[in-house]
Amino acid sequence: MTWGNKAGHQLPDLIESEAELDEILSRPMQETVETVSRLDGDILILGVSGKIGPTLARLVKRAVDKAGLRKRVIGASRFSTPGLKEELEKAGVETVQCDLLEENQLDNLPDASNVIYMVGRKFGTEEDSPLTWAVNTLIPAMVSRRFRRSRIVVFSTGNVYPLVPVSSGGADESTPPGPLGEYAQSCLGRERIFEYFSNKYGLKTLFLRLNYAVELRYGVLLDVAERVFEGSPIDLRMGYVNVIWQGDVNNIAVRSLELCSSPPEIINVTGPEIVSVRWLAERFGALLRREPVFTNREMETALLSNASKCFKLFGCPTVTVERMIKWVAHWVLIRGRTLNKPTHFEVTDGKF
Ligand SMILES: NC(=O)c1ccc[n+]([C@@H]2O[C@H](COP(=O)([O-])OP(=O)(O)OC[C@H]3O[C@@H](n4cnc5c(N)ncnc54)[C@H](OP(=O)(O)O)[C@@H]3O)[C@@H](O)[C@H]2O)c1
């Protein structure tokens, strides 16, 4: 049985395979196809081989094909995951393997009027913070120079905000930055570098402050579900989270290309719900037939964003939290493959 939503997408009750999951995550909305039709030039995705990039690249290619266009869709990355480069090429995405910390490698990238920037480093910051700063601020400087005539949608993070009182409903785009810890500080650095070049060259850019993308192979929901299933304790100090289905993130990222501006536009990207981690674990407990184990108690503050501006611009997300919970619980029960990349959403001191 399927159910529809206002975007006209048919979504299944449960997802049974990675092929089905990838198809849903890379499904372009009609509005995305229309955006792609209006854009001049090719589309380049930098940092394409991470958790989000592969489905985003496929979505862009499908939108281009659906619009009947001959635009090139190019993905560049180190391609640390074996086989991914070939998979993307099979889907019609051109690939360039490069380490963007090596300056001369940027010269090998093709020109593109549209760039989606997804390069980043988070985990391992405590062990090698200079590398995190280099990836998160030096590469943006080199990319800004190289693509100063392009429009660039930059994946940023809600971590640039401080923890806010849960009662506030979350930080909105006017909330002053207050990044906690070096990873978050370097992410604000990433924005500031793009902003500097936007001011200097008129580079048209836009920051997507995302927290947290969810699909079945990784994400906050999977982290909580796995802990409930294994009987591992769930730390409640970071007691509330925002989440958004990654397919919605992908569509928003492409549609944002039309909104790039100088000075930069900023958009919080997440779902409308403030999700209680305790409630989430209890929902998973009911679906997985397990009793969740908790430690600590909810703090009065949490990493929360208010994404009202995003909903005004692009409409509400097409997948609800309840739907995501059912999909994730089923994925855990059928032992679906995971990326083994926990989000560490429970971190309260900014140390990753
Ligand atoms: N996923 C989320 O929920 C979330 C939440 C908030 C913000 N974000 C932001 O959104 C962006 C994309 O998210 P993600 O989860 O897909 O990130 P990710 O899994 O960490 O992917 C980062 C990408 O950057 C590439 N990269 C890193 N260093 C590079 C270098 N020197 N040269 C070339 N490529 C390099 C990686 O390539 P290889 O893998 O091939 O090494 C990978 O493709 C990130 O910047 C992150 O800050 C994501």
PDBQT file of the ligand as one rigid body, heavy atoms in Angstrom, charges set to zero:
ROOT
HETATM    1  N1  LIG A 401      24.502  14.769   7.165  1.00  0.00    +0.000 N 
HETATM    2  C1  LIG A 401      24.004  15.678   7.992  1.00  0.00    +0.000 C 
HETATM    3  O1  LIG A 401      23.019  15.406   8.699  1.00  0.00    +0.000 OA
HETATM    4  C2  LIG A 401      24.606  17.042   8.082  1.00  0.00    +0.000 A 
HETATM    5  C3  LIG A 401      24.163  17.884   9.116  1.00  0.00    +0.000 A 
HETATM    6  C4  LIG A 401      24.681  19.155   9.176  1.00  0.00    +0.000 A 
HETATM    7  C5  LIG A 401      25.581  19.589   8.251  1.00  0.00    +0.000 A 
HETATM    8  N2  LIG A 401      26.002  18.754   7.255  1.00  0.00    +0.000 N 
HETATM    9  C6  LIG A 401      26.974  19.289   6.290  1.00  0.00    +0.000 C 
HETATM   10  O2  LIG A 401      26.625  18.912   4.978  1.00  0.00    +0.000 OA
HETATM   11  C7  LIG A 401      27.781  18.535   4.242  1.00  0.00    +0.000 C 
HETATM   12  C8  LIG A 401      27.523  17.199   3.580  1.00  0.00    +0.000 C 
HETATM   13  O3  LIG A 401      27.124  16.276   4.592  1.00  0.00    +0.000 OA
HETATM   14  P1  LIG A 401      27.574  14.770   4.580  1.00  0.00    +0.000 P 
HETATM   15  O4  LIG A 401      26.918  14.155   5.744  1.00  0.00    +0.000 OA
HETATM   16  O5  LIG A 401      27.387  14.193   3.218  1.00  0.00    +0.000 OA
HETATM   17  O6  LIG A 401      29.144  14.938   4.866  1.00  0.00    +0.000 OA
HETATM   18  P2  LIG A 401      30.282  13.836   4.801  1.00  0.00    +0.000 P 
HETATM   19  O7  LIG A 401      29.691  12.475   4.771  1.00  0.00    +0.000 OA
HETATM   20  O8  LIG A 401      31.255  14.161   5.876  1.00  0.00    +0.000 OA
HETATM   21  O9  LIG A 401      30.953  14.110   3.373  1.00  0.00    +0.000 OA
HETATM   22  C9  LIG A 401      31.933  15.086   3.181  1.00  0.00    +0.000 C 
HETATM   23  C10 LIG A 401      32.451  15.006   1.786  1.00  0.00    +0.000 C 
HETATM   24  O10 LIG A 401      33.605  15.871   1.705  1.00  0.00    +0.000 OA
HETATM   25  C11 LIG A 401      34.601  15.190   0.967  1.00  0.00    +0.000 C 
HETATM   26  N3  LIG A 401      35.921  15.679   1.301  1.00  0.00    +0.000 N 
HETATM   27  C12 LIG A 401      36.467  15.875   2.528  1.00  0.00    +0.000 A 
HETATM   28  N4  LIG A 401      37.727  16.324   2.412  1.00  0.00    +0.000 NA
HETATM   29  C13 LIG A 401      37.975  16.424   1.090  1.00  0.00    +0.000 A 
HETATM   30  C14 LIG A 401      39.086  16.828   0.330  1.00  0.00    +0.000 A 
HETATM   31  N5  LIG A 401      40.238  17.224   0.903  1.00  0.00    +0.000 N 
HETATM   32  N6  LIG A 401      39.011  16.813  -1.021  1.00  0.00    +0.000 NA
HETATM   33  C15 LIG A 401      37.868  16.392  -1.638  1.00  0.00    +0.000 A 
HETATM   34  N7  LIG A 401      36.758  15.989  -0.970  1.00  0.00    +0.000 NA
HETATM   35  C16 LIG A 401      36.822  16.006   0.379  1.00  0.00    +0.000 A 
HETATM   36  C17 LIG A 401      34.454  13.738   1.362  1.00  0.00    +0.000 C 
HETATM   37  O11 LIG A 401      35.082  12.919   0.416  1.00  0.00    +0.000 OA
HETATM   38  P3  LIG A 401      35.436  11.377   0.712  1.00  0.00    +0.000 P 
HETATM   39  O12 LIG A 401      34.314  10.818   1.526  1.00  0.00    +0.000 OA
HETATM   40  O13 LIG A 401      35.513  10.718  -0.587  1.00  0.00    +0.000 OA
HETATM   41  O14 LIG A 401      36.719  11.342   1.455  1.00  0.00    +0.000 OA
HETATM   42  C18 LIG A 401      32.931  13.631   1.347  1.00  0.00    +0.000 C 
HETATM   43  O15 LIG A 401      32.492  13.414   0.024  1.00  0.00    +0.000 OA
HETATM   44  C19 LIG A 401      28.950  18.497   5.231  1.00  0.00    +0.000 C 
HETATM   45  O16 LIG A 401      29.847  19.539   4.920  1.00  0.00    +0.000 OA
HETATM   46  C20 LIG A 401      28.359  18.741   6.594  1.00  0.00    +0.000 C 
HETATM   47  O17 LIG A 401      29.068  19.748   7.293  1.00  0.00    +0.000 OA
HETATM   48  C21 LIG A 401      25.527  17.491   7.163  1.00  0.00    +0.000 A 
ENDROOT
TORSDOF 0
